Every structure is written in C-alpha cells, then in structure tokens.
C-alpha cells in the first residue's frame, strides 16, 4: 500500500513499511520504558505486558489480513509494544528502588547514570527488543 502511494517499487515500499512498523514499536517501547523508570512501576508493567504480549502479537500479525491502510504498519507497531517491553521489565523488576537516589547523592549526572547504571543493566534486553521489532517488521 505504501509503495502504491509513494510511487516507489514494491520492495522499497515494503522496506519503508517495515521501518515504519519498527520505529513505531520502538518509540512506544521507549515511552513505556521512560514512564516505567520514572514511576517505578516495573512489576505492574511486567504483569500487564505478560498478559497482553501473546494476544497483541497475534493481532499484529493478523492485522494486514483484515485491515490494510496507510495506518496498518504503525498500528502493528503499537500492538507489538507489550512484547517489546517484556524483556526490559525483567531487570527493572528486581532493581532496588534506591539505586538512582544513591547515584544522585554521589553526584552522578544524567549522562553518567545512563552510561554506568542504565546501559549495562538494559543492554541485552534493549538489543533483544530491537531484534524482535525488526523481525516482526519483516514477518508482517
């Protein structure tokens, strides 16, 4: 559908649609992750993502068969957010609540906290979510 609207060859439209799906899914995942870190609600988000990941993923895979418009790829990306959030909630669920406060008291700036605390903690789950987003973008 995107190829027809943009006048691009079919394979370029599919690549654009895949990229749009992945970017939408990763943006939604980033927003949920930021809210989860800020509100310290990782256990609740973990349960919700566990409950929603299978039905939302199946709906995302079946969506092009029943509804195909310009908004199908972004809708699929939004439906994949629970699946992509699930690996990120596992390390945050067990994280002590005072880690960020301790880093702040020790004088760690935001870049230092990101590189020394959050990146090592979330590196593997973030890469897992990235691979899942592009894999489902290709499967669509």
N, CA, C and O atoms as a GROMACS GRO file, in nm:
protein
  560
    1UNK      N    1   0.082  -0.119   0.000
    1UNK     CA    2   0.000   0.000   0.000
    1UNK      C    3   0.086   0.126   0.000
    1UNK      O    4   0.057   0.222  -0.072
    2UNK      N    5   0.193   0.126   0.081
    2UNK     CA    6   0.282   0.241   0.085
    2UNK      C    7   0.352   0.258  -0.049
    2UNK      O    8   0.375   0.371  -0.093
    3UNK      N    9   0.385   0.147  -0.114
    3UNK     CA   10   0.451   0.155  -0.244
    3UNK      C   11   0.360   0.220  -0.348
    3UNK      O   12   0.407   0.296  -0.432
    4UNK      N   13   0.230   0.191  -0.341
    4UNK     CA   14   0.137   0.250  -0.436
    4UNK      C   15   0.121   0.400  -0.412
    4UNK      O   16   0.109   0.476  -0.508
    5UNK      N   17   0.122   0.441  -0.288
    5UNK     CA   18   0.103   0.583  -0.257
    5UNK      C   19   0.226   0.667  -0.287
    5UNK      O   20   0.214   0.782  -0.328
    6UNK      N   21   0.344   0.610  -0.267
    6UNK     CA   22   0.466   0.687  -0.288
    6UNK      C   23   0.520   0.673  -0.429
    6UNK      O   24   0.607   0.751  -0.469
    7UNK      N   25   0.473   0.577  -0.506
    7UNK     CA   26   0.523   0.555  -0.640
    7UNK      C   27   0.656   0.482  -0.642
    7UNK      O   28   0.721   0.473  -0.746
    8UNK      N   29   0.697   0.429  -0.526
    8UNK     CA   30   0.822   0.353  -0.517
    8UNK      C   31   0.800   0.210  -0.565
    8UNK      O   32   0.686   0.164  -0.568
    9UNK      N   33   0.906   0.140  -0.601
    9UNK     CA   34   0.891  -0.002  -0.632
    9UNK      C   35   0.838  -0.078  -0.510
    9UNK      O   36   0.849  -0.030  -0.397
   10UNK      N   37   0.782  -0.195  -0.533
   10UNK     CA   38   0.717  -0.271  -0.426
   10UNK      C   39   0.814  -0.304  -0.314
   10UNK      O   40   0.777  -0.291  -0.197
   11UNK      N   41   0.937  -0.346  -0.345
   11UNK     CA   42   1.031  -0.382  -0.239
   11UNK      C   43   1.070  -0.261  -0.155
   11UNK      O   44   1.095  -0.274  -0.036
   12UNK      N   45   1.076  -0.141  -0.216
   12UNK     CA   46   1.107  -0.020  -0.140
   12UNK      C   47   0.991   0.016  -0.049
   12UNK      O   48   1.012   0.063   0.063
   13UNK      N   49   0.869  -0.004  -0.095
   13UNK     CA   50   0.751   0.022  -0.011
   13UNK      C   51   0.745  -0.074   0.106
   13UNK      O   52   0.709  -0.035   0.217
   14UNK      N   53   0.780  -0.201   0.082
   14UNK     CA   54   0.783  -0.298   0.191
   14UNK      C   55   0.890  -0.262   0.294
   14UNK      O   56   0.867  -0.276   0.414
   15UNK      N   57   1.004  -0.217   0.247
   15UNK     CA   58   1.110  -0.177   0.339
   15UNK      C   59   1.068  -0.055   0.419
   15UNK      O   60   1.097  -0.046   0.538
   16UNK      N   61   1.000   0.038   0.354
   16UNK     CA   62   0.952   0.157   0.423
   16UNK      C   63   0.846   0.121   0.527
   16UNK      O   64   0.844   0.176   0.637
   17UNK      N   65   0.758   0.028   0.491
   17UNK     CA   66   0.656  -0.018   0.584
   17UNK      C   67   0.718  -0.091   0.703
   17UNK      O   68   0.674  -0.072   0.817
   18UNK      N   69   0.820  -0.173   0.678
   18UNK     CA   70   0.890  -0.242   0.785
   18UNK      C   71   0.958  -0.143   0.878
   18UNK      O   72   0.953  -0.158   1.000
   19UNK      N   73   1.022  -0.043   0.820
   19UNK     CA   74   1.089   0.058   0.900
   19UNK      C   75   0.989   0.138   0.983
   19UNK      O   76   1.016   0.169   1.099
   20UNK      N   77   0.875   0.171   0.926
   20UNK     CA   78   0.772   0.244   0.998
   20UNK      C   79   0.717   0.162   1.114
   20UNK      O   80   0.695   0.214   1.223
   21UNK      N   81   0.695   0.033   1.091
   21UNK     CA   82   0.649  -0.056   1.198
   21UNK      C   83   0.751  -0.062   1.311
   21UNK      O   84   0.715  -0.049   1.428
   22UNK      N   85   0.877  -0.082   1.276
   22UNK     CA   86   0.981  -0.095   1.378
   22UNK      C   87   1.000   0.036   1.455
   22UNK      O   88   1.014   0.035   1.578
   23UNK      N   89   0.999   0.148   1.384
   23UNK     CA   90   1.016   0.276   1.453
   23UNK      C   91   0.899   0.308   1.546
   23UNK      O   92   0.920   0.360   1.655
   24UNK      N   93   0.778   0.276   1.503
   24UNK     CA   94   0.662   0.298   1.589
   24UNK      C   95   0.669   0.209   1.713
   24UNK      O   96   0.643   0.255   1.824
   25UNK      N   97   0.705   0.083   1.694
   25UNK     CA   98   0.715  -0.009   1.807
   25UNK      C   99   0.824   0.034   1.904
   25UNK      O  100   0.805   0.028   2.026
   26UNK      N  101   0.939   0.076   1.851
   26UNK     CA  102   1.049   0.116   1.939
   26UNK      C  103   1.021   0.249   2.009
   26UNK      O  104   1.062   0.268   2.123
   27UNK      N  105   0.951   0.340   1.942
   27UNK     CA  106   0.913   0.465   2.008
   27UNK      C  107   0.815   0.440   2.122
   27UNK      O  108   0.828   0.497   2.230
   28UNK      N  109   0.717   0.354   2.097
   28UNK     CA  110   0.622   0.319   2.204
   28UNK      C  111   0.691   0.248   2.319
   28UNK      O  112   0.659   0.274   2.435
   29UNK      N  113   0.785   0.161   2.288
   29UNK     CA  114   0.860   0.091   2.391
   29UNK      C  115   0.944   0.188   2.473
   29UNK      O  116   0.952   0.177   2.595
   30UNK      N  117   1.005   0.283   2.406
   30UNK     CA  118   1.084   0.385   2.475
   30UNK      C  119   0.999   0.470   2.568
   30UNK      O  120   1.043   0.503   2.679
   31UNK      N  121   0.879   0.506   2.524
   31UNK     CA  122   0.790   0.584   2.610
   31UNK      C  123   0.746   0.505   2.733
   31UNK      O  124   0.742   0.558   2.844
   32UNK      N  125   0.713   0.378   2.713
   32UNK     CA  126   0.673   0.294   2.827
   32UNK      C  127   0.792   0.274   2.920
   32UNK      O  128   0.775   0.276   3.042
   33UNK      N  129   0.911   0.255   2.866
   33UNK     CA  130   1.030   0.238   2.949
   33UNK      C  131   1.060   0.362   3.031
   33UNK      O  132   1.091   0.352   3.149
   34UNK      N  133   1.050   0.479   2.969
   34UNK     CA  134   1.074   0.604   3.042
   34UNK      C  135   0.971   0.623   3.154
   34UNK      O  136   1.007   0.663   3.265
   35UNK      N  137   0.846   0.594   3.125
   35UNK     CA  138   0.744   0.606   3.229
   35UNK      C  139   0.765   0.503   3.339
   35UNK      O  140   0.743   0.532   3.457
   36UNK      N  141   0.808   0.384   3.301
   36UNK     CA  142   0.830   0.278   3.399
   36UNK      C  143   0.946   0.313   3.492
   36UNK      O  144   0.938   0.287   3.612
   37UNK      N  145   1.051   0.371   3.439
   37UNK     CA  146   1.165   0.410   3.522
   37UNK      C  147   1.127   0.527   3.612
   37UNK      O  148   1.163   0.530   3.730
   38UNK      N  149   1.056   0.624   3.556
   38UNK     CA  150   1.019   0.743   3.632
   38UNK      C  151   0.920   0.711   3.743
   38UNK      O  152   0.933   0.762   3.855
   39UNK      N  153   0.821   0.628   3.713
   39UNK     CA  154   0.716   0.598   3.811
   39UNK      C  155   0.746   0.477   3.898
   39UNK      O  156   0.674   0.450   3.994
   40UNK      N  157   0.852   0.404   3.866
   40UNK     CA  158   0.893   0.284   3.940
   40UNK      C  159   0.778   0.183   3.950
   40UNK      O  160   0.744   0.133   4.058
   41UNK      N  161   0.720   0.154   3.835
   41UNK     CA  162   0.606   0.062   3.831
   41UNK      C  163   0.639  -0.061   3.748
   41UNK      O  164   0.552  -0.113   3.678
   42UNK      N  165   0.763  -0.108   3.754
   42UNK     CA  166   0.806  -0.221   3.672
   42UNK      C  167   0.728  -0.348   3.701
   42UNK      O  168   0.695  -0.419   3.605
   43UNK      N  169   0.695  -0.383   3.827
   43UNK     CA  170   0.617  -0.506   3.848
   43UNK      C  171   0.479  -0.501   3.782
   43UNK      O  172   0.432  -0.602   3.729
   44UNK      N  173   0.415  -0.386   3.787
   44UNK     CA  174   0.283  -0.373   3.725
   44UNK      C  175   0.293  -0.382   3.574
   44UNK      O  176   0.212  -0.449   3.510
   45UNK      N  177   0.391  -0.315   3.516
   45UNK     CA  178   0.410  -0.319   3.371
   45UNK      C  179   0.448  -0.460   3.327
   45UNK      O  180   0.408  -0.504   3.220
   46UNK      N  181   0.524  -0.531   3.410
   46UNK     CA  182   0.562  -0.669   3.379
   46UNK      C  183   0.438  -0.758   3.368
   46UNK      O  184   0.425  -0.835   3.273
   47UNK      N  185   0.348  -0.746   3.464
   47UNK     CA  186   0.225  -0.828   3.461
   47UNK      C  187   0.139  -0.790   3.341
   47UNK      O  188   0.087  -0.878   3.272
   48UNK      N  189   0.124  -0.661   3.316
   48UNK     CA  190   0.043  -0.618   3.201
   48UNK      C  191   0.104  -0.664   3.069
   48UNK      O  192   0.032  -0.709   2.980
   49UNK      N  193   0.235  -0.653   3.056
   49UNK     CA  194   0.296  -0.696   2.930
   49UNK      C  195   0.291  -0.847   2.914
   49UNK      O  196   0.281  -0.898   2.802
   50UNK      N  197   0.297  -0.919   3.025
   50UNK     CA  198   0.283  -1.065   3.018
   50UNK      C  199   0.142  -1.103   2.972
   50UNK      O  200   0.125  -1.194   2.891
   51UNK      N  201   0.042  -1.033   3.025
   51UNK     CA  202  -0.096  -1.064   2.987
   51UNK      C  203  -0.128  -1.024   2.843
   51UNK      O  204  -0.206  -1.092   2.777
   52UNK      N  205  -0.068  -0.916   2.796
   52UNK     CA  206  -0.104  -0.863   2.664
   52UNK      C  207  -0.012  -0.906   2.550
   52UNK      O  208  -0.046  -0.888   2.434
   53UNK      N  209   0.104  -0.964   2.582
   53UNK     CA  210   0.201  -0.988   2.475
   53UNK      C  211   0.152  -1.089   2.371
   53UNK      O  212   0.168  -1.064   2.251
   54UNK      N  213   0.095  -1.200   2.411
   54UNK     CA  214   0.051  -1.301   2.312
   54UNK      C  215  -0.069  -1.254   2.232
   54UNK      O  216  -0.065  -1.261   2.109
   55UNK      N  217  -0.179  -1.205   2.296
   55UNK     CA  218  -0.292  -1.160   2.213
   55UNK      C  219  -0.257  -1.042   2.123
   55UNK      O  220  -0.301  -1.038   2.007
   56UNK      N  221  -0.180  -0.946   2.173
   56UNK     CA  222  -0.146  -0.829   2.091
   56UNK      C  223  -0.054  -0.867   1.976
   56UNK      O  224  -0.066  -0.812   1.866
   57UNK      N  225   0.038  -0.960   1.999
   57UNK     CA  226   0.129  -1.003   1.893
   57UNK      C  227   0.053  -1.079   1.784
   57UNK      O  228   0.076  -1.057   1.665
   58UNK      N  229  -0.037  -1.166   1.825
   58UNK     CA  230  -0.119  -1.238   1.726
   58UNK      C  231  -0.206  -1.142   1.646
   58UNK      O  232  -0.221  -1.158   1.525
   59UNK      N  233  -0.263  -1.042   1.713
   59UNK     CA  234  -0.343  -0.943   1.642
   59UNK      C  235  -0.257  -0.861   1.546
   59UNK      O  236  -0.300  -0.828   1.436
   60UNK      N  237  -0.134  -0.829   1.588
   60UNK     CA  238  -0.044  -0.754   1.500
   60UNK      C  239  -0.008  -0.835   1.376
   60UNK      O  240   0.003  -0.779   1.266
   61UNK      N  241   0.009  -0.965   1.391
   61UNK     CA  242   0.041  -1.048   1.275
   61UNK      C  243  -0.080  -1.070   1.184
   61UNK      O  244  -0.063  -1.084   1.063
   62UNK      N  245  -0.199  -1.073   1.240
   62UNK     CA  246  -0.321  -1.096   1.161
   62UNK      C  247  -0.381  -0.967   1.105
   62UNK      O  248  -0.467  -0.972   1.017
   63UNK      N  249  -0.337  -0.854   1.154
   63UNK     CA  250  -0.398  -0.726   1.115
   63UNK      C  251  -0.395  -0.699   0.965
   63UNK      O  252  -0.496  -0.652   0.912
   64UNK      N  253  -0.286  -0.725   0.892
   64UNK     CA  254  -0.288  -0.696   0.748
   64UNK      C  255  -0.390  -0.778   0.670
   64UNK      O  256  -0.431  -0.738   0.561
   65UNK      N  257  -0.430  -0.892   0.722
   65UNK     CA  258  -0.528  -0.975   0.651
   65UNK      C  259  -0.668  -0.915   0.657
   65UNK      O  260  -0.749  -0.940   0.568
   66UNK      N  261  -0.697  -0.837   0.761
   66UNK     CA  262  -0.832  -0.784   0.777
   66UNK      C  263  -0.841  -0.634   0.758
   66UNK      O  264  -0.948  -0.581   0.726
   67UNK      N  265  -0.729  -0.563   0.777
   67UNK     CA  266  -0.733  -0.417   0.770
   67UNK      C  267  -0.603  -0.368   0.708
   67UNK      O  268  -0.498  -0.375   0.772
   68UNK      N  269  -0.609  -0.320   0.585
   68UNK     CA  270  -0.488  -0.275   0.519
   68UNK      C  271  -0.508  -0.133   0.470
   68UNK      O  272  -0.576  -0.109   0.370
   69UNK      N  273  -0.448  -0.038   0.542
   69UNK     CA  274  -0.449   0.103   0.503
   69UNK      C  275  -0.309   0.158   0.526
   69UNK      O  276  -0.215   0.083   0.550
   70UNK      N  277  -0.298   0.289   0.519
   70UNK     CA  278  -0.170   0.352   0.548
   70UNK      C  279  -0.131   0.338   0.694
   70UNK      O  280  -0.013   0.347   0.729
   71UNK      N  281  -0.229   0.317   0.779
   71UNK     CA  282  -0.203   0.309   0.923
   71UNK      C  283  -0.183   0.167   0.974
   71UNK      O  284  -0.173   0.147   1.095
   72UNK      N  285  -0.176   0.071   0.887
   72UNK     CA  286  -0.160  -0.068   0.931
   72UNK      C  287  -0.024  -0.089   0.997
   72UNK      O  288  -0.016  -0.150   1.103
   73UNK      N  289   0.083  -0.040   0.936
   73UNK     CA  290   0.217  -0.060   0.993
   73UNK      C  291   0.233   0.008   1.128
   73UNK      O  292   0.284  -0.055   1.220
   74UNK      N  293   0.191   0.136   1.145
   74UNK     CA  294   0.200   0.194   1.278
   74UNK      C  295   0.111   0.124   1.381
   74UNK      O  296   0.147   0.112   1.498
   75UNK      N  297  -0.005   0.077   1.337
   75UNK     CA  298  -0.093   0.004   1.430
   75UNK      C  299  -0.028  -0.127   1.474
   75UNK      O  300  -0.038  -0.166   1.590
   76UNK      N  301   0.038  -0.193   1.381
   76UNK     CA  302   0.110  -0.315   1.417
   76UNK      C  303   0.223  -0.283   1.515
   76UNK      O  304   0.248  -0.360   1.608
   77UNK      N  305   0.290  -0.173   1.494
   77UNK     CA  306   0.397  -0.132   1.585
   77UNK      C  307   0.346  -0.106   1.726
   77UNK      O  308   0.410  -0.145   1.824
   78UNK      N  309   0.231  -0.041   1.736
   78UNK     CA  310   0.172  -0.016   1.868
   78UNK      C  311   0.131  -0.147   1.934
   78UNK      O  312   0.146  -0.164   2.055
   79UNK      N  313   0.079  -0.241   1.855
   79UNK     CA  314   0.039  -0.369   1.911
   79UNK      C  315   0.158  -0.454   1.956
   79UNK      O  316   0.142  -0.543   2.039
   80UNK      N  317   0.275  -0.428   1.904
   80UNK     CA  318   0.394  -0.503   1.944
   80UNK      C  319   0.461  -0.448   2.069
   80UNK      O  320   0.554  -0.511   2.121
   81UNK      N  321   0.418  -0.334   2.118
   81UNK     CA  322   0.482  -0.273   2.236
   81UNK      C  323   0.482  -0.365   2.358
   81UNK      O  324   0.586  -0.374   2.423
   82UNK      N  325   0.372  -0.434   2.393
   82UNK     CA  326   0.381  -0.523   2.511
   82UNK      C  327   0.487  -0.631   2.497
   82UNK      O  328   0.553  -0.666   2.596
   83UNK      N  329   0.505  -0.685   2.378
   83UNK     CA  330   0.608  -0.787   2.357
   83UNK      C  331   0.748  -0.729   2.371
   83UNK      O  332   0.837  -0.795   2.425
   84UNK      N  333   0.768  -0.608   2.323
   84UNK     CA  334   0.900  -0.546   2.329
   84UNK      C  335   0.933  -0.493   2.468
   84UNK      O  336   1.051  -0.482   2.504
   85UNK      N  337   0.833  -0.462   2.546
   85UNK     CA  338   0.855  -0.412   2.682
   85UNK      C  339   0.889  -0.527   2.776
   85UNK      O  340   0.959  -0.507   2.876
   86UNK      N  341   0.841  -0.645   2.746
   86UNK     CA  342   0.859  -0.760   2.837
   86UNK      C  343   1.006  -0.788   2.871
   86UNK      O  344   1.035  -0.804   2.990
   87UNK      N  345   1.100  -0.794   2.775
   87UNK     CA  346   1.239  -0.819   2.815
   87UNK      C  347   1.298  -0.705   2.898
   87UNK      O  348   1.387  -0.728   2.980
   88UNK      N  349   1.250  -0.582   2.878
   88UNK     CA  350   1.303  -0.468   2.951
   88UNK      C  351   1.254  -0.463   3.096
   88UNK      O  352   1.319  -0.404   3.181
   89UNK      N  353   1.140  -0.524   3.122
   89UNK     CA  354   1.087  -0.520   3.260
   89UNK      C  355   1.157  -0.618   3.352
   89UNK      O  356   1.157  -0.599   3.473
   90UNK      N  357   1.217  -0.722   3.297
   90UNK     CA  358   1.279  -0.824   3.382
   90UNK      C  359   1.390  -0.768   3.470
   90UNK      O  360   1.387  -0.792   3.591
   91UNK      N  361   1.490  -0.695   3.416
   91UNK     CA  362   1.592  -0.641   3.507
   91UNK      C  363   1.541  -0.528   3.596
   91UNK      O  364   1.588  -0.511   3.708
   92UNK      N  365   1.444  -0.451   3.547
   92UNK     CA  366   1.393  -0.339   3.626
   92UNK      C  367   1.304  -0.386   3.741
   92UNK      O  368   1.288  -0.316   3.841
   93UNK      N  369   1.247  -0.504   3.726
   93UNK     CA  370   1.159  -0.557   3.830
   93UNK      C  371   1.237  -0.588   3.957
   93UNK      O  372   1.185  -0.575   4.068
   94UNK      N  373   1.361  -0.630   3.942
   94UNK     CA  374   1.441  -0.668   4.058
   94UNK      C  375   1.537  -0.558   4.103
   94UNK      O  376   1.611  -0.576   4.200
   95UNK      N  377   1.536  -0.445   4.036
   95UNK     CA  378   1.626  -0.335   4.069
   95UNK      C  379   1.584  -0.269   4.201
   95UNK      O  380   1.467  -0.235   4.216
   96UNK      N  381   1.676  -0.251   4.295
   96UNK     CA  382   1.640  -0.179   4.418
   96UNK      C  383   1.600  -0.036   4.387
   96UNK      O  384   1.659   0.028   4.300
   97UNK      N  385   1.501   0.014   4.457
   97UNK     CA  386   1.447   0.147   4.429
   97UNK      C  387   1.546   0.258   4.461
   97UNK      O  388   1.532   0.368   4.408
   98UNK      N  389   1.644   0.232   4.545
   98UNK     CA  390   1.733   0.340   4.587
   98UNK      C  391   1.859   0.353   4.501
   98UNK      O  392   1.945   0.434   4.534
   99UNK      N  393   1.872   0.278   4.394
   99UNK     CA  394   1.991   0.288   4.309
   99UNK      C  395   2.003   0.426   4.246
   99UNK      O  396   2.111   0.485   4.248
  100UNK      N  397   1.896   0.477   4.190
  100UNK     CA  398   1.901   0.609   4.128
  100UNK      C  399   1.924   0.716   4.232
  100UNK      O  400   2.002   0.809   4.209
  101UNK      N  401   1.860   0.705   4.346
  101UNK     CA  402   1.881   0.803   4.453
  101UNK      C  403   2.024   0.800   4.503
  101UNK      O  404   2.083   0.904   4.531
  102UNK      N  405   2.081   0.682   4.514
  102UNK     CA  406   2.221   0.671   4.556
  102UNK      C  407   2.314   0.734   4.453
  102UNK      O  408   2.408   0.804   4.490
  103UNK      N  409   2.288   0.710   4.326
  103UNK     CA  410   2.371   0.770   4.221
  103UNK      C  411   2.359   0.922   4.223
  103UNK      O  412   2.458   0.991   4.202
  104UNK      N  413   2.240   0.973   4.249
  104UNK     CA  414   2.222   1.118   4.258
  104UNK      C  415   2.297   1.175   4.377
  104UNK      O  416   2.361   1.280   4.366
  105UNK      N  417   2.290   1.108   4.491
  105UNK     CA  418   2.360   1.155   4.611
  105UNK      C  419   2.511   1.153   4.593
  105UNK      O  420   2.582   1.236   4.650
  106UNK      N  421   2.560   1.059   4.515
  106UNK     CA  422   2.704   1.052   4.489
  106UNK      C  423   2.749   1.152   4.383
  106UNK      O  424   2.868   1.161   4.352
  107UNK      N  425   2.655   1.226   4.328
  107UNK     CA  426   2.689   1.331   4.232
  107UNK      C  427   2.694   1.287   4.088
  107UNK      O  428   2.754   1.356   4.006
  108UNK      N  429   2.636   1.176   4.054
  108UNK     CA  430   2.637   1.128   3.915
  108UNK      C  431   2.537   1.209   3.833
  108UNK      O  432   2.420   1.220   3.867
  109UNK      N  433   2.586   1.265   3.725
  109UNK     CA  434   2.498   1.340   3.635
  109UNK      C  435   2.415   1.241   3.552
  109UNK      O  436   2.436   1.120   3.558
  110UNK      N  437   2.322   1.295   3.477
  110UNK     CA  438   2.237   1.209   3.394
  110UNK      C  439   2.317   1.126   3.293
  110UNK      O  440   2.291   1.007   3.281
  111UNK      N  441   2.414   1.186   3.221
  111UNK     CA  442   2.492   1.101   3.129
  111UNK      C  443   2.569   0.990   3.200
  111UNK      O  444   2.581   0.879   3.148
  112UNK      N  445   2.622   1.020   3.318
  112UNK     CA  446   2.694   0.916   3.391
  112UNK      C  447   2.600   0.806   3.438
  112UNK      O  448   2.635   0.688   3.434
  113UNK      N  449   2.481   0.844   3.483
  113UNK     CA  450   2.383   0.742   3.524
  113UNK      C  451   2.342   0.656   3.407
  113UNK      O  452   2.326   0.535   3.420
  114UNK      N  453   2.324   0.719   3.291
  114UNK     CA  454   2.286   0.642   3.173
  114UNK      C  455   2.394   0.545   3.132
  114UNK      O  456   2.365   0.430   3.100
  115UNK      N  457   2.519   0.590   3.131
  115UNK     CA  458   2.627   0.503   3.084
  115UNK      C  459   2.674   0.402   3.188
  115UNK      O  460   2.715   0.292   3.152
  116UNK      N  461   2.669   0.437   3.315
  116UNK     CA  462   2.722   0.348   3.418
  116UNK      C  463   2.617   0.264   3.490
  116UNK      O  464   2.649   0.160   3.548
  117UNK      N  465   2.491   0.309   3.487
  117UNK     CA  466   2.387   0.235   3.558
  117UNK      C  467   2.286   0.172   3.463
  117UNK      O  468   2.266   0.050   3.464
  118UNK      N  469   2.223   0.255   3.380
  118UNK     CA  470   2.113   0.205   3.298
  118UNK      C  471   2.158   0.125   3.177
  118UNK      O  472   2.099   0.022   3.148
  119UNK      N  473   2.262   0.169   3.105
  119UNK     CA  474   2.304   0.096   2.985
  119UNK      C  475   2.353  -0.044   3.016
  119UNK      O  476   2.311  -0.138   2.948
  120UNK      N  477   2.441  -0.066   3.115
  120UNK     CA  478   2.481  -0.204   3.145
  120UNK      C  479   2.365  -0.292   3.190
  120UNK      O  480   2.362  -0.412   3.162
  121UNK      N  481   2.269  -0.232   3.258
  121UNK     CA  482   2.154  -0.308   3.306
  121UNK      C  483   2.059  -0.346   3.193
  121UNK      O  484   2.004  -0.456   3.193
  122UNK      N  485   2.041  -0.256   3.097
  122UNK     CA  486   1.939  -0.276   2.993
  122UNK      C  487   1.997  -0.307   2.855
  122UNK      O  488   1.922  -0.308   2.757
  123UNK      N  489   2.128  -0.332   2.845
  123UNK     CA  490   2.189  -0.353   2.714
  123UNK      C  491   2.133  -0.476   2.643
  123UNK      O  492   2.086  -0.464   2.529
  124UNK      N  493   2.136  -0.591   2.706
  124UNK     CA  494   2.087  -0.713   2.641
  124UNK      C  495   1.936  -0.710   2.616
  124UNK      O  496   1.892  -0.746   2.507
  125UNK      N  497   1.854  -0.667   2.714
  125UNK     CA  498   1.710  -0.658   2.684
  125UNK      C  499   1.678  -0.557   2.574
  125UNK      O  500   1.586  -0.579   2.496
  126UNK      N  501   1.752  -0.447   2.567
  126UNK     CA  502   1.726  -0.349   2.462
  126UNK      C  503   1.760  -0.406   2.325
  126UNK      O  504   1.687  -0.384   2.228
  127UNK      N  505   1.870  -0.479   2.316
  127UNK     CA  506   1.906  -0.542   2.188
  127UNK      C  507   1.805  -0.650   2.151
  127UNK      O  508   1.774  -0.669   2.033
  128UNK      N  509   1.755  -0.723   2.250
  128UNK     CA  510   1.651  -0.823   2.224
  128UNK      C  511   1.526  -0.757   2.169
  128UNK      O  512   1.467  -0.806   2.073
  129UNK      N  513   1.485  -0.646   2.228
  129UNK     CA  514   1.367  -0.574   2.179
  129UNK      C  515   1.389  -0.520   2.039
  129UNK      O  516   1.298  -0.522   1.956
  130UNK      N  517   1.509  -0.472   2.011
  130UNK     CA  518   1.540  -0.421   1.878
  130UNK      C  519   1.532  -0.532   1.773
  130UNK      O  520   1.476  -0.511   1.665
  131UNK      N  521   1.588  -0.648   1.804
  131UNK     CA  522   1.583  -0.761   1.711
  131UNK      C  523   1.438  -0.807   1.691
  131UNK      O  524   1.398  -0.837   1.579
  132UNK      N  525   1.360  -0.813   1.799
  132UNK     CA  526   1.220  -0.852   1.787
  132UNK      C  527   1.142  -0.754   1.700
  132UNK      O  528   1.060  -0.796   1.618
  133UNK      N  529   1.166  -0.625   1.717
  133UNK     CA  530   1.095  -0.524   1.638
  133UNK      C  531   1.123  -0.543   1.489
  133UNK      O  532   1.030  -0.541   1.408
  134UNK      N  533   1.248  -0.560   1.452
  134UNK     CA  534   1.280  -0.576   1.310
  134UNK      C  535   1.237  -0.713   1.257
  134UNK      O  536   1.201  -0.725   1.140
  135UNK      N  537   1.241  -0.815   1.342
  135UNK     CA  538   1.195  -0.947   1.297
  135UNK      C  539   1.045  -0.945   1.268
  135UNK      O  540   1.001  -1.000   1.167
  136UNK      N  541   0.967  -0.882   1.354
  136UNK     CA  542   0.825  -0.875   1.327
  136UNK      C  543   0.795  -0.779   1.214
  136UNK      O  544   0.694  -0.795   1.144
  137UNK      N  545   0.880  -0.679   1.193
  137UNK     CA  546   0.863  -0.593   1.077
  137UNK      C  547   0.882  -0.669   0.948
  137UNK      O  548   0.812  -0.643   0.849
  138UNK      N  549   0.975  -0.764   0.947
  138UNK     CA  550   0.998  -0.844   0.828
  138UNK      C  551   0.887  -0.947   0.811
  138UNK      O  552   0.847  -0.976   0.698
  139UNK      N  553   0.836  -1.002   0.922
  139UNK     CA  554   0.731  -1.104   0.915
  139UNK      C  555   0.596  -1.051   0.872
  139UNK      O  556   0.513  -1.127   0.822
  140UNK      N  557   0.573  -0.925   0.890
  140UNK     CA  558   0.440  -0.868   0.865
  140UNK      C  559   0.384  -0.902   0.734
  140UNK      O  560   0.272  -0.860   0.702
   0.00000   0.00000   0.00000
